[in-house]
Amino acid sequence: MATTTTLRTLRFVFVMMMSFTVLMGHHCSAKIYKVGDSEGWTAKADTYYDWAQRNEFNVGDSLLFEYDRNVNDVTQVSSALAYDSCDSSSPKAVYNTGNDTVTLKEPGYHYFISSNHAQCVAGQKLEVLVVRYDPSRPRKIFPFGNTYKVGDSNEWSVPKENDLYYKWSEEKQFHVGDSLLFYYDDEVNDILEVNSDLEFKSCDPSSPLAVHSSGQDLIRLTKPGIHYFITSKTGHCEDGLKLRVVVRPLHRAIREKRKLSPLDRLIKWLQSFRPHPHH
């Protein structure tokens, strides 16, 4: 009886807290992310790529850069080309206080490097994908979904080895909720999602499910099954610029977590402390 009363009380308190959160939601939806966490803003290979993949950025969020201003700065650049080549000659903005907060005001890709070229080449560069905040879509509570950069260093371009993308795909396990990040020269290539193995093998671009041509496309894998990607550019698909990925359903444990509301999760957690009768 006491346990039931406690659960009812906690349910009431939690509902009141959730109601307050909804009323105040538009004031507290934005988040501040300390870039690199404990590492701060410094030169370390792959640190910031991995860090960005662990987070979800919305319009209105902010990035906090902490660093030694005598050695580094934060230079925001406008393009992937400037980012990749560590070119700080035409910056969009420069920050150099050693403790800079940068608000992400627009959706899309945002690029940050150090103007210290050696530091940038050594890994002091950050690329974040910012999406427009949707109050009907809760932020990530659990780390669902991985983002895979297609082709890794080769990106989405005609490979030297015809089976490069086959090998790249076979080395990974894709699940519903994962995303494919395609980088390519939009004047040279594009991405077509096609429907069948026949269209994939014959490089047939005549009836695509979808066409992507921005040069930087993030494609969410929303359904289990086999997904096919080719390019419409003559000869490129035949030379190996094609990708087939097998998408598996979500793990059962993750599906169950997604189905439960925050209130149900709290109640389930509280029930785990209920004493078991002794025999």
N, C-alpha and C positions, 0 to 999 in steps of 0.2 A: 504493500500500500504506500509506504514511504517513497519507494522508488518511483511509483506512478505519479505521485504528487510532485516529486522533484522534477521529473521529466516534463510535466505539464507547466511547471513554473519556468523551467528553462526554455520551453517552447515559446511561452508568452514573451519572455525577455528577448529571445532571439528575434521573434517577429517584430517587436518594437524597434530593435536595433536595425533590422533590415528595412523597415519603413523609413526610419530616419536617414539611412544610407541612400534610399531611393530619392528622398526629398532633397538631399544635399549632393546627389550624384554628380551633377554638372559642375560642382565646385571642386570635387576631389578626384575627378577622373584622371587628371594629368599626373604623371609620375616623373621623378628625377632619377636618372641613372648615372651612377658614378662610373665613368669609362674605365674599363679594365679592372673594376673592383679594387682589390688590395694592391694590384700591380700599378694602378694609376696610369698616367700617360707617359710611356717610355718606349724604348726600342726593343721589341721582342717578337720574333717571327711567329705568325699565326695566332698570337694572343688575342688580337682584336677581331679577327674573323670568327674565332670560336666564341668570343664573348658576345658578339652581335647575334650569332645564331641562337644563343640561349635566351634572348630577350625579344619582346614584341614592342615595337615603337608606334605610337599613334601621334597624330597631329596634336600639338599642345604639350607633349612630353618635352623634357629637357635633358641634355647631356652635360654632366659635370666633369670637366677636365682638370685634373690636379697634376702638376709637374714642376720641374725646376725651370724657372723662366730664364735662367742664365744659359741654359743649354737648349731648350726647346721652345716651341710655340704651338699654336693650333691654327693651321691654315685651311680654310674651307675652299675647295676648288669646285668648278662647275661641271666637270665631265669625268667619265670613266677613264678617258685617255690621259688626262692630267693626273688622275689618281694612280693609274697603273705605272706611269712613267715618273712619278714623284716630281711633277712639274709645278712649281709654286710661282711661276712668273706672272700669271694673271689670276690672282686669287679673288674669290668671291667675297671673302672676309678674312681678317687676321685677328687672332686673340693672343695676348701675350702677358697676362697678369700673373700666370701661374695657378690661378684658380678661377676658371671661366665656366659660366653656365650658358649654354647655347640652346635656345628654344627652337624646337622643330615645328615650323609654322606651315609647311606645305607637304602634301603627300609626294611620294616618289623616293628616288635614291639621293642620299646626301653623302658627300665625300669629304673626309678630313685627313690631312697629312701634316707632317712636320716640315717646315721650310728648310730645316737642316737635312740636306739631301742624303747624307750618309745614314742618318737616323731613320729616315723614311724608307730607304732601301733595305735597312735592317729589320723593318717590320712595323715602324711607327706610322700606321695609317689605318683609317677606320672607314668602313662603308656601311651605312645603315639604310634599310628599307622602311619608309614611314607610310603608314596607311591612315586613312581618315577614320577618326573615332566613331564607332557605331554603338550608341548606348544599349541597343537591343542585343548586342553581342558581347558577352562578358569577356574580360581579359583572361588570359591563360591562368588556370589554377594549377594545372598539372602540365608537365612539359610534353604535350602532345605534338607529334610531328617533327620530322627532321627536314632540313633544307639541303638539297644536294646540288652542288654546282656541276652542271653537266660537262663531262669531259675533263674536269679538273683544269690543269694548266693549258690543255688544248682548246678548252671552251667549246663553242659550237662552230666548228670550221672543218673543212675537208681534211681528214686525217692522213698521216703518212702511211699508216697501216689500215687496211680496209675494215678490219674487225675491231678497231679501237673502241667504238661505242658498245659493241656487243660485250667485250671484255669488261668495260667499265660498269655496265649494268649487271653482269653476272656476279660481280664481286660484292654486290649490295643486296639488301633485303628492303623492299619498299612496302610501306603500309598506308592504308587510307589515312589521310591527314598530312602525309609528307608532301613536300613541294620540290619541283625541279626548277633550278635557276639557270636560264640560258643566257650566256653572253655571246654576242657576235656582231659583226659589221653589218648593219642593216642595209647597206648599199650593195652587199655581196650575197647575203643569205637571208632566209626567213625560216619560220617554223610552221609546218602544217601538221595538225593532228588528223590522222586518217583512221578509218573504221575497221579495216580488215588486214589480215596477214597477206592476202593477195595484193592489195594496194601497197602495202609496205614493201613486199619483195619486188614488185614491178616498178616501184617509185612512181606511182600514179597519183598526180596532184589534182585530178579533175573534180573530185567530190570530197573536199576536206570537211571534217567536223568543225574545225576552227583554224584560223590563221593568225599568227603572231608575227609582228614585224617591227617592234620598237628598238631592237638591239639589246634590250635587257628585259627579259620576260620571266616572270615568276608564275609557274603553272602548278596549281594545287591538284593533288591526286585525290579525288573525292569518291571514287568508286573502285571496288576490287575488280581484278581482271587484268587483261593484257592491254596496254596502251601503246600506241604507235605514233612515232614522230618522224617526219621526213622534211626535206627542203624542196621547194618548187624550182630551184635554180638548175638549169640544164647541166647534166653531168655530175653535179655535186652529190646527189643522192646515190647515183651509181658508183661513185668513188668512195662511198662509205659514210656519208653524212646522213645517218638514219639511226634512230634509237627505238628499241623495244624494251619496255619495262613491265615486269609482272608485279602487280600491286596486290598485296595480301590484306585480308580484313584486319580490323583492329584486334589487338590481343583482348581476350575476354575480360581480364581484370580492368583494362582501360575502358572498355565499353561500359562495364558496370559503374565505374566512377563517373563517367559522363552522364549516365542516366539519372544518378542521384542528384537531387537539389542540394544546395548548401545546408538547408535545415535538416534534410534527411541524413546527410553525412554526419552532422553534429549529433543527432539522435542515435545513429548507429554507433558512433564512437562512444557516447555515454553508456549505451547498453553493454558495451564490451567490459565495463567495470562492474556490471551486476554480479553479485555473489552467486556462486553455483551451490545448490544444495549438497550437503554431505550425506553419503550413504553409509 
